[in-house]
Amino acid sequence: MNNIKEREKRLGLNVSPIDRDYLTGLASRRGLYDYYYSLGKDNIVHAMFLDVDNFKRVNDVYGHSMGDKLLIGISQMIETYTNGFASRIGGDEYVVLFDGSATEKEITDIADKLLLNLEHMDYRKDVLSLISLSIGIVMDQSVSQSLDEVLAKCDAAMYQAKYDGKNRYTVYKAYDKTIEINRNIELEMEDALANGEFVVYLQPKVNMITSELYGAEGLSRWVHPVDGVRPPASYIPLFEKNGFISKLDMYIFEEVCRIKSSWVGQRFEHIPVSVNMSRLHLYHKNFPETLASLAHKYHIPTRELEIEITESIFIKDHEELIKTVDRLRRLGFLVSIDDFGSGFSALNLLKDLEVDTIKLDRNFLHVSSNTLRGKKVIRNVISLCRDLKMDVVTEGIETKEQADFIISCGCPIVQGFLYAKPLQLEEFLAFADEYTSHIRSNYTFRLNGNLRSEDGTMEGYIHGEGLEYQDGIFKGAKSLHFPGGPLETNTVRIPTTAMANDSYTISMWVKPDNIHAWSATFYAKFETGFCAIIPYAWDSVSDFRVRDSKEVNGWYDVSGAPLLPGKWVHYAATYNAKTETAVAFINGEVVGIVQNVPTNRYVKSIILGGDVFQQSFTGNICELVIYNETKDFDFIKDLHQSYIQRDDFNVLLTDG
């Protein structure tokens, strides 16, 4: 205290007892104001704002008595290494005013001394290891302005020092308004959350092949009462630094659950909605269980909620994140890696993490798709992810050229402005209604006098001549008779959008006239191969063949009983892209299974009654159904029974 008084005397100051801080002996907030307004209006000052980082933790761990002793020690250090008017304005905050004749280097040298000497202060090292200083400096301030204006600037600079990692100083620059803006945002954020100013926008994810709504991402927007809608870039980086992002994430997640609970009975009721989560949630032991509890509160199945984790997060806390991802998936949540390709750890993530979805970063797409080499990288990354049984969503699709390229790479699911920007809830509901109005999980072409699908959304066309309608499997119903011909002629072309998924099931009734080896009744050409249903293959057996053109020996044949001339038979084939399993059925019974069959993607053509290799099929086909999912054994058996148990079923079956 005596040293402080002697110093103030040297400065020509007379601080009354009422204007002193009771604990440290420095000037109080009142003393600081009295001193500032005693200066002439023409004076120039520099100001330094100091905050003790993690001081609350000292009080919590060691008690307030230890905290008070620490504040006294820091006050003595400030008194020793500064030569201005020092004050403790409250809690763990100090302000020092310097004469304007000092240079910026002299002031920053003082800040460096304070930072260094705090580490070596004569005090308990375990306590010192918890704390540091964040210092804000503002230079050349005219006393003609209010002290509050000066303090706001150096306070904002101090907070910038905190955001930049603490244990440092920041010099306020008059032309840099970012510091002030960030400080104002911090003052508003808690009330904004309580008042419901943060709202959920939804950006659709679309299957480009079918124009089908695949899912959505829930994104925050700050609807400010004065500024209007604030974009995420104006506040998310700040919230990530100050930790408020944790509260916002959980709020947005619960809002998504609430919104989804209002979709009961809608066609898009069960689409998955994703929400981004910060790495800070790692430090909350029960984070996955908290999410599950919120989902349960709103009766939302966890399989309809996707947790997005940014790729860059995995650079730190790698092992902890892997455990968290595993816990989330065990609770039923979908998990995706966002911004994949934005960093350098991408391939390691594929090796170590079992997630459901990879989201390709928009910048990765925009930069890499401009060169042949880059396009090859994207194509192979997509192929690798799909081989690992991960779905792929490409972000930032803005042009038709980008869409066509990504489809050709085997990734039909995209998110980008080509389809929709992030939408307000009302706009999203209108979008969802439009993009789900024609969704079908299956398409049935009965071939009962026409080539239209049963729902009326698709129609095949004849390629060639000589096709005619004859009797079918039901009384009074028709089937389409194919006359045969060279290669792919005298066939029917089915719209490629009928097969939209990697997994599928094909069901059809077939009656061959003349047996031609390897002639196909159904042929789907993919970007990387084909699949075909063949009544007569080698050794007189029927065959469901999958070809992977990426391999020299990539022929995968599921062989069954032969389809006899003049006899109707129900043939079905399934392919499961998750398990890489192909299965063939005749008359509802399994006749063959082949595993480890690579997945083909992106259907380029569907031919009924022929293919591009052999002469066309001769015989009848009806009741073609294409399912965009794998059907199980019981389903196929029940499907077969549903045909033959009809009263109007009118054929004699072969022995399957």
C-alpha positions in Angstrom: 0.0 0.0 0.0 2.8 2.4 0.9 4.5 1.7 -2.5 1.3 2.5 -4.2 0.9 5.8 -2.4 4.5 6.8 -3.1 4.0 6.0 -6.7 0.7 8.1 -6.9 2.5 10.9 -5.1 5.2 10.9 -7.8 2.4 11.1 -10.4 1.0 14.0 -8.6 -2.1 12.1 -7.6 -4.2 12.3 -4.5 -6.5 9.2 -4.3 -8.9 9.4 -1.3 -9.5 6.2 0.7 -13.1 6.0 -0.6 -11.7 5.7 -4.2 -9.4 2.8 -3.3 -10.0 -0.9 -3.9 -10.5 -2.4 -0.4 -8.5 -5.6 -1.3 -5.5 -4.5 -3.3 -5.0 -0.8 -2.4 -5.1 0.2 -6.1 -7.6 2.8 -7.3 -11.1 1.5 -7.6 -13.4 2.0 -10.6 -14.6 5.2 -9.0 -11.0 6.3 -8.5 -10.2 5.6 -12.1 -13.1 7.7 -13.3 -12.2 10.6 -11.0 -8.6 10.5 -12.2 -9.6 10.4 -15.9 -12.0 13.3 -15.7 -9.5 15.3 -13.8 -7.3 15.4 -16.9 -7.5 18.2 -19.4 -9.6 17.6 -22.5 -6.6 18.1 -24.7 -4.7 15.3 -23.0 -3.9 12.0 -24.8 -3.8 8.7 -22.9 -3.1 5.0 -23.6 -5.2 2.4 -21.8 -4.4 -1.2 -20.9 -7.2 -3.6 -19.8 -6.1 -6.8 -18.0 -8.2 -9.9 -17.3 -7.0 -12.9 -15.3 -7.8 -16.0 -17.4 -9.5 -18.9 -15.5 -9.7 -17.0 -12.3 -13.0 -18.5 -11.4 -11.4 -21.9 -11.5 -9.0 -20.8 -8.8 -11.8 -19.7 -6.5 -13.7 -23.0 -7.3 -10.7 -25.3 -6.6 -8.8 -23.5 -3.9 -11.4 -21.2 -2.3 -11.9 -17.4 -2.3 -9.2 -16.8 0.3 -6.6 -18.2 -2.1 -8.2 -16.2 -4.9 -7.9 -12.9 -2.9 -4.2 -13.6 -2.2 -3.7 -14.1 -5.9 -5.4 -10.8 -6.8 -3.2 -9.0 -4.3 -0.1 -10.6 -5.8 -1.1 -9.6 -9.4 -1.8 -6.1 -8.2 1.7 -5.8 -6.8 3.1 -7.1 -10.1 1.1 -4.5 -12.0 2.3 -1.8 -9.7 5.9 -2.9 -10.2 6.0 -3.2 -14.0 3.7 -0.3 -15.1 4.3 3.4 -14.7 0.8 4.6 -15.2 -2.4 5.0 -13.1 -3.4 1.5 -12.1 -6.8 0.4 -10.9 -8.8 -2.7 -10.1 -12.2 -2.0 -11.6 -13.9 -5.2 -10.3 -13.4 -9.0 -9.9 -10.3 -10.0 -11.8 -10.2 -7.0 -14.1 -7.6 -4.2 -14.0 -7.1 -1.0 -16.0 -3.9 1.0 -16.3 -3.9 4.5 -17.9 -0.6 5.7 -19.4 0.5 9.2 -20.5 0.1 9.7 -24.2 3.8 10.5 -24.7 4.7 6.8 -24.4 5.3 4.9 -27.6 3.4 1.8 -28.7 6.6 -0.3 -28.3 7.0 0.9 -24.7 3.4 -0.1 -23.9 3.7 -3.5 -25.6 7.0 -4.1 -23.8 5.2 -3.6 -20.5 2.5 -6.1 -21.6 5.2 -8.6 -22.4 6.8 -8.2 -19.0 3.5 -8.7 -17.3 2.8 -11.9 -19.2 6.3 -13.3 -18.5 6.4 -12.3 -14.9 3.0 -13.8 -14.0 4.5 -17.2 -14.9 7.4 -16.6 -12.5 5.6 -14.8 -9.8 6.5 -15.8 -6.2 3.3 -17.8 -5.7 2.1 -21.4 -5.6 3.1 -22.9 -8.9 0.0 -25.2 -9.1 -2.2 -22.1 -8.9 -0.1 -20.2 -11.4 -0.4 -23.1 -13.8 -4.1 -22.6 -14.0 -4.1 -18.9 -15.0 -2.8 -16.4 -17.5 -3.4 -12.8 -18.6 -5.4 -11.5 -21.5 -4.5 -7.9 -22.2 -6.2 -5.3 -24.4 -4.4 -2.1 -25.4 -5.8 1.0 -27.0 -3.4 3.8 -28.0 -3.7 7.6 -28.4 -7.1 8.3 -27.0 -8.2 11.8 -26.5 -9.6 12.6 -23.1 -12.3 14.7 -24.9 -14.2 11.4 -25.3 -15.8 9.6 -22.4 -13.9 7.0 -20.4 -16.6 4.4 -21.3 -15.7 4.8 -24.9 -12.0 4.2 -24.2 -12.7 1.2 -21.9 -15.0 -0.3 -24.5 -12.2 -0.3 -27.1 -9.5 -1.8 -24.8 -12.0 -4.2 -23.3 -12.9 -5.4 -26.9 -9.2 -5.8 -27.6 -8.8 -7.8 -24.4 -11.6 -10.2 -25.5 -9.9 -10.6 -28.9 -6.8 -11.7 -27.0 -8.9 -14.3 -25.3 -10.3 -15.6 -28.5 -6.8 -15.8 -30.0 -5.8 -18.2 -27.3 -5.3 -16.2 -24.1 -1.9 -15.4 -22.4 -1.3 -12.6 -24.9 -2.1 -9.0 -25.7 -4.0 -7.4 -28.6 -3.6 -3.7 -29.7 -6.9 -2.2 -30.7 -6.9 -0.6 -34.2 -9.4 2.2 -34.8 -10.0 0.9 -38.4 -10.8 -2.6 -37.2 -14.4 -2.8 -36.1 -14.4 -6.6 -35.8 -13.4 -6.4 -32.2 -16.3 -4.1 -31.3 -18.8 -6.1 -33.3 -17.7 -9.3 -31.6 -18.0 -7.8 -28.2 -21.5 -6.6 -28.9 -22.5 -10.0 -30.2 -21.3 -11.5 -27.0 -23.3 -9.1 -24.9 -26.5 -10.1 -26.9 -26.1 -13.9 -27.4 -27.6 -15.2 -24.2 -30.7 -13.0 -24.4 -31.0 -13.9 -28.1 -31.1 -17.6 -27.3 -33.6 -17.1 -24.5 -35.8 -14.9 -26.7 -35.9 -17.4 -29.6 -34.0 -15.2 -32.0 -32.0 -18.3 -33.3 -34.2 -20.2 -35.8 -33.7 -23.3 -37.9 -33.3 -23.1 -41.6 -33.4 -26.4 -43.5 -31.3 -27.1 -46.6 -32.6 -30.0 -48.7 -30.4 -33.0 -49.8 -31.7 -34.3 -53.1 -31.3 -37.5 -55.1 -30.4 -36.0 -58.5 -31.4 -39.1 -60.4 -35.0 -39.2 -59.1 -35.3 -35.5 -58.1 -36.4 -37.0 -54.7 -35.9 -35.3 -51.3 -33.4 -37.5 -49.6 -32.9 -35.5 -46.3 -32.1 -32.1 -44.9 -29.5 -30.3 -42.8 -30.7 -28.1 -40.0 -28.8 -24.8 -39.9 -29.0 -21.8 -37.5 -29.9 -18.3 -38.5 -29.9 -15.4 -36.1 -33.0 -13.3 -36.7 -31.9 -10.1 -35.0 -34.7 -7.6 -34.0 -32.7 -4.7 -35.5 -30.2 -6.2 -38.0 -32.6 -8.8 -39.5 -31.1 -12.2 -40.5 -27.5 -12.5 -39.5 -25.5 -15.1 -41.5 -23.7 -17.9 -39.6 -20.3 -16.6 -40.6 -20.9 -13.5 -38.5 -21.3 -15.4 -35.3 -20.4 -19.1 -35.5 -16.6 -18.6 -35.5 -17.0 -16.3 -32.4 -19.2 -18.8 -30.6 -16.7 -21.6 -31.4 -14.0 -19.6 -29.6 -16.0 -18.5 -26.6 -17.8 -21.9 -26.1 -21.3 -20.6 -26.6 -21.6 -22.9 -29.6 -22.3 -25.8 -27.3 -25.5 -24.2 -26.1 -26.5 -23.2 -29.6 -25.9 -26.7 -31.0 -28.1 -28.3 -28.4 -30.8 -25.7 -28.9 -30.8 -26.3 -32.7 -30.9 -30.0 -32.2 -33.9 -29.8 -30.0 -35.6 -27.4 -32.4 -35.0 -30.0 -35.2 -36.6 -32.6 -33.0 -39.6 -30.4 -32.4 -40.0 -29.6 -36.1 -39.8 -33.2 -37.1 -42.4 -34.1 -34.5 -44.8 -31.8 -36.4 -44.4 -33.8 -39.6 -46.4 -36.8 -38.4 -48.6 -38.0 -41.3 -46.6 -36.0 -44.0 -45.0 -37.9 -46.9 -41.6 -36.7 -45.8 -42.2 -37.5 -42.1 -39.3 -40.0 -41.9 -36.5 -38.2 -43.9 -33.3 -37.9 -41.9 -32.3 -34.4 -40.7 -28.7 -33.6 -39.8 -27.3 -31.2 -37.2 -23.7 -30.0 -36.9 -22.0 -30.5 -33.5 -19.0 -28.8 -32.1 -15.9 -30.6 -30.7 -16.7 -29.0 -27.4 -19.4 -31.6 -26.8 -16.6 -34.2 -26.4 -15.9 -32.9 -23.0 -19.5 -33.6 -21.8 -19.4 -37.2 -20.7 -23.1 -37.9 -21.4 -23.4 -36.0 -24.7 -24.7 -39.0 -26.8 -27.2 -39.9 -24.1 -28.4 -36.3 -23.9 -29.1 -36.3 -27.6 -31.0 -39.6 -27.3 -33.0 -38.2 -24.4 -34.1 -35.2 -26.5 -35.0 -37.4 -29.4 -37.1 -39.6 -27.1 -38.8 -36.5 -25.6 -40.2 -35.6 -29.1 -40.8 -39.3 -30.1 -38.2 -39.1 -33.0 -36.4 -42.3 -33.9 -32.7 -41.8 -33.6 -32.2 -43.3 -37.0 -33.9 -40.2 -38.5 -31.3 -37.9 -36.9 -27.8 -37.4 -38.3 -24.9 -35.9 -36.3 -22.5 -34.0 -38.5 -18.9 -33.7 -37.2 -16.5 -31.5 -39.2 -13.4 -33.2 -40.5 -11.0 -30.7 -39.0 -12.2 -31.7 -35.5 -10.5 -35.1 -35.8 -7.0 -33.5 -35.9 -7.3 -33.2 -32.1 -8.8 -35.7 -29.6 -8.8 -38.4 -32.3 -9.3 -41.3 -30.0 -12.0 -39.6 -28.0 -13.9 -38.7 -31.1 -13.8 -42.3 -32.3 -15.3 -43.5 -29.0 -18.0 -40.8 -29.2 -18.9 -41.7 -32.8 -19.2 -45.4 -31.7 -21.5 -44.4 -28.8 -23.7 -42.3 -31.1 -24.1 -45.1 -33.6 -24.9 -47.7 -30.9 -27.7 -45.4 -29.8 -29.0 -45.5 -33.4 -27.9 -42.1 -34.6 -26.6 -41.6 -38.1 -23.1 -40.0 -38.1 -21.5 -38.1 -40.9 -18.1 -36.4 -41.5 -18.7 -32.9 -42.8 -16.4 -30.9 -45.0 -14.5 -34.0 -46.0 -11.5 -33.2 -48.2 -10.9 -29.8 -46.6 -7.9 -31.0 -44.5 -5.1 -33.4 -44.7 -6.5 -36.2 -42.4 -9.2 -37.4 -44.8 -7.8 -40.9 -45.7 -7.0 -41.6 -42.0 -10.6 -40.9 -41.2 -11.8 -43.4 -43.7 -9.4 -46.0 -42.2 -10.3 -45.3 -38.5 -13.9 -44.2 -38.4 -17.1 -46.2 -39.0 -19.5 -43.5 -40.0 -22.7 -43.6 -42.2 -22.0 -40.7 -44.5 -19.2 -38.7 -46.0 -20.0 -35.1 -47.1 -17.6 -33.9 -49.7 -16.5 -30.3 -49.0 -17.8 -27.7 -51.6 -14.3 -26.2 -52.0 -12.8 -29.7 -52.6 -15.3 -30.1 -55.4 -14.9 -26.7 -56.9 -11.1 -26.8 -57.0 -10.6 -30.5 -57.9 -13.2 -30.7 -60.6 -11.4 -28.1 -62.7 -8.6 -30.5 -63.8 -8.5 -34.1 -65.1 -6.3 -35.1 -62.2 -8.7 -33.6 -59.7 -11.7 -35.3 -61.3 -9.9 -38.6 -61.0 -9.3 -37.9 -57.3 -13.0 -37.1 -56.7 -14.2 -40.2 -58.6 -11.9 -42.5 -56.6 -12.7 -40.9 -53.3 -16.4 -41.5 -53.9 -15.7 -45.1 -55.1 -13.6 -45.8 -52.0 -16.3 -44.4 -49.6 -19.0 -46.5 -51.3 -16.8 -49.6 -51.2 -16.5 -49.0 -47.4 -20.4 -48.9 -47.3 -20.5 -45.2 -46.6 -23.1 -43.0 -48.3 -21.7 -39.9 -50.0 -23.3 -36.4 -50.1 -21.6 -33.8 -52.3 -22.0 -30.2 -51.0 -22.0 -27.0 -53.0 -23.5 -28.2 -56.3 -24.3 -25.0 -58.2 -24.3 -25.9 -61.9 -25.7 -28.6 -64.1 -22.2 -29.5 -65.2 -21.1 -30.2 -61.6 -24.3 -32.3 -61.1 -23.7 -34.4 -64.2 -20.1 -35.0 -63.2 -20.9 -36.0 -59.7 -23.7 -38.4 -60.9 -21.2 -40.0 -63.3 -18.9 -40.6 -60.3 -21.6 -42.6 -58.6 -22.9 -40.0 -56.1 -26.5 -39.0 -56.8 -27.1 -37.3 -53.4 -26.2 -33.6 -53.3 -26.8 -30.4 -51.3 -26.4 -27.1 -53.0 -27.9 -24.0 -54.6 -28.7 -25.8 -57.9 -31.6 -27.3 -56.0 -32.1 -25.1 -53.0 -30.4 -22.7 -50.6 -31.1 -23.1 -46.8 -34.9 -22.5 -46.5 -37.1 -21.1 -43.8 -39.4 -23.8 -42.5 -42.5 -22.7 -44.5 -40.4 -22.6 -47.7 -38.9 -26.0 -46.9 -42.3 -27.6 -46.4 -43.4 -26.4 -49.8 -40.1 -27.8 -51.3 -40.6 -31.1 -49.5 -44.2 -31.4 -50.7 -43.1 -30.9 -54.3 -40.1 -33.2 -54.2 -41.9 -36.0 -52.4 -45.1 -35.9 -54.4 -44.0 -38.7 -56.8 -41.7 -40.7 -54.7 -42.2 -44.5 -55.0 -40.2 -47.2 -53.4 -41.1 -49.5 -56.3 -42.3 -49.2 -59.9 -44.7 -51.8 -61.4 -45.0 -52.4 -65.1 -47.7 -55.0 -65.5 -47.4 -54.9 -69.4 -51.2 -55.5 -69.5 -51.8 -53.8 -72.8 -49.5 -50.8 -72.3 -46.0 -49.9 -71.2 -46.9 -47.5 -68.4 -46.0 -48.0 -64.7 -48.9 -48.6 -62.5 -48.6 -45.2 -60.7 -48.6 -43.5 -64.1 -45.3 -41.7 -63.5 -43.2 -43.7 -66.0 -43.6 -45.2 -69.4 -41.4 -47.5 -71.4 -41.0 -47.4 -75.2 -40.5 -50.1 -77.9 -37.1 -50.2 -79.6 -37.7 -52.3 -82.8 -40.8 -54.1 -84.0 -42.9 -57.2 -83.8 -43.8 -56.9 -80.1 -47.5 -57.7 -79.3 -49.7 -58.4 -76.3 -50.8 -61.9 -75.6 -52.4 -63.8 -72.7 -50.8 -63.2 -69.3 -50.8 -65.1 -66.0 -54.3 -63.9 -65.0 -57.6 -64.5 -66.8 -58.4 -61.6 -69.0 -54.9 -60.0 -68.4 -52.2 -59.6 -71.0 -48.4 -60.0 -71.2 -46.0 -58.6 -73.7 -44.6 -61.0 -76.3 -41.0 -60.4 -77.5 -40.2 -61.8 -81.0 -36.5 -62.0 -80.6 -33.9 -60.4 -82.9 -30.2 -59.4 -83.2 -28.5 -58.0 -80.1 -30.6 -55.3 -78.4 -33.4 -54.9 -81.0 -37.1 -55.6 -80.6 -37.0 -54.7 -76.9 -38.5 -52.3 -74.5 -36.6 -49.4 -72.9 -37.5 -48.6 -69.3 -36.8 -45.1 -67.8 -33.5 -45.3 -65.9 -35.0 -43.4 -62.9 -36.9 -46.6 -62.0 -33.6 -47.9 -60.5 -32.5 -45.1 -58.2 -30.6 -47.0 -55.4 -27.5 -49.1 -55.1 -29.6 -51.9 -53.5 -32.5 -53.3 -55.6 -34.9 -56.1 -56.2 -36.3 -57.2 -59.6 -39.4 -59.3 -59.8 -41.0 -60.6 -63.1 -43.0 -63.4 -64.7 -41.3 -65.0 -67.7 -42.4 -67.6 -70.3 -39.6 -68.4 -72.8 -40.5 -69.6 -76.3 -37.2 -70.6 -77.7 -34.1 -71.0 -75.5 -31.1 -68.9 -76.7 -28.0 -69.1 -74.5 -27.3 -66.0 -72.6 -30.2 -64.0 -73.9 -31.4 -61.6 -71.2 -35.0 -60.9 -70.2 -33.9 -57.9 -68.0 -30.6 -55.9 -68.5 -29.5 -52.8 -66.6 -26.4 -51.0 -67.7 -24.5 -49.1 -65.0 -21.6 -46.7 -65.1 -19.2 -49.5 -64.1 -20.9 -52.7 -65.2 -24.3 -54.3 -65.6 -26.8 -56.8 -64.1 -28.9 -59.3 -66.1 -31.5 -61.9 -65.6 -30.9 -64.8 -68.1 -33.3 -67.7 -68.6 -30.7 -70.0 -70.1 -27.0 -69.7 -69.3 -24.3 -72.4 -69.0 -25.3 -76.0 -68.4 -28.9 -75.1 -69.2 -29.3 -73.2 -65.9 -30.9 -69.8 -65.4 -28.6 -67.0 -64.2 -28.6 -63.7 -62.4 -25.3 -62.1 -63.5 -23.6 -59.0 -62.1 -20.6 -57.7 -64.0 -18.0 -55.3 -62.5 -16.1 -53.9 -65.4 -13.4 -52.5 -63.1 -12.1 -56.1 -62.7 -10.8 -58.4 -65.4 -12.5 -61.3 -63.7 -15.4 -59.4 -62.4 -18.2 -61.8 -63.4 -20.5 -62.8 -60.6 -23.2 -65.4 -61.5 -26.0 -66.6 -59.3 -27.1 -69.8 -61.0 -30.5 -71.6 -60.5 -32.8 -74.0 -62.3 -33.4 -73.6 -66.0 -36.5 -71.8 -67.3 -38.3 -74.3 -69.5 -39.8 -73.3 -72.9 -43.5 -72.7 -72.9 -43.8 -72.5 -69.1 -44.5 -69.5 -66.9 -42.1 -68.9 -64.0 -41.8 -66.2 -61.4 -38.2 -65.0 -61.3 -36.8 -62.5 -58.7 -33.3 -61.2 -58.1 -32.0 -59.0 -55.2 -28.8 -57.1 -54.7 -27.8 -55.7 -51.2 -25.1 -53.0 -51.6 -24.4 -53.0 -47.9 -23.6 -56.7 -47.6 -22.6 -57.1 -51.3 -24.9 -60.1 -51.7 -26.8 -61.2 -54.8 -29.7 -63.7 -54.5 -31.8 -65.4 -57.1 -35.3 -66.8 -56.5 -37.6 -69.0 -58.7 -41.2 -69.3 -57.7 -40.6 -67.8 -54.3 -37.7 -70.1 -53.4 -34.0 -69.3 -53.1 -32.0 -71.0 -55.9 -28.6 -69.3 -55.4 -26.6 -66.8 -53.4 -23.3 -65.1 -54.2 -21.5 -62.8 -51.8 -18.7 -60.2 -52.1 -20.3 -58.9 -55.3 -19.0 -55.3 -56.0 -21.6 -52.6 -56.2 -22.5 -51.0 -59.5 -23.8 -47.4 -59.5 -25.6 -44.9 -61.8 -27.9 -46.7 -64.2 -27.4 -45.6 -67.8 -30.0 -47.8 -69.5 -32.6 -50.5 -68.7 -33.6 -53.0 -71.4 -36.4 -55.4 -71.1 -36.2 -58.4 -73.5 -32.6 -58.2 -74.5 -29.1 -56.8 -74.0 -26.2 -55.5 -75.9 -24.3 -58.8 -76.1 -26.7 -61.5 -77.4 -29.7 -61.9 -79.6 -32.9 -60.7 -78.0 -35.2 -62.8 -75.9 -38.1 -64.7 -77.4 -41.1 -65.2 -75.2 -43.5 -63.4 -72.8 -42.9 -61.1 -69.8 -45.4 -59.5 -67.4 -45.7 -58.1 -63.9 -42.3 -56.5 -63.9 -41.6 -54.8 -60.5 -38.5 -52.8 -59.7 -38.0 -52.2 -56.0 -35.4 -49.6 -54.9 -34.4 -51.7 -51.9 -33.4 -55.2 -51.0 -36.4 -57.5 -50.2 -35.9 -60.4 -47.9 -36.6 -64.1 -48.4 -40.0 -63.9 -46.7 -41.1 -61.0 -48.8 -40.3 -62.8 -52.1 -42.0 -65.9 -50.9 -45.1 -64.0 -49.9 -45.0 -62.0 -53.1 -45.1 -65.3 -55.1 -47.9 -66.6 -53.1 -49.9 -63.4 -53.7 -49.9 -64.2 -57.4 -50.7 -67.9 -57.4 -53.4 -67.6 -54.7 -55.5 -65.2 -56.8 -58.7 -66.6 -58.1 -57.9 -65.5 -61.6 -54.4 -67.0 -61.7 -54.5 -69.0 -64.9 -51.2 -70.8 -65.5 -49.5 -74.1 -64.7 -46.2 -73.5 -62.9 -42.9 -75.2 -63.7 -41.1 -77.1 -60.9 -38.9 -74.3 -59.5 
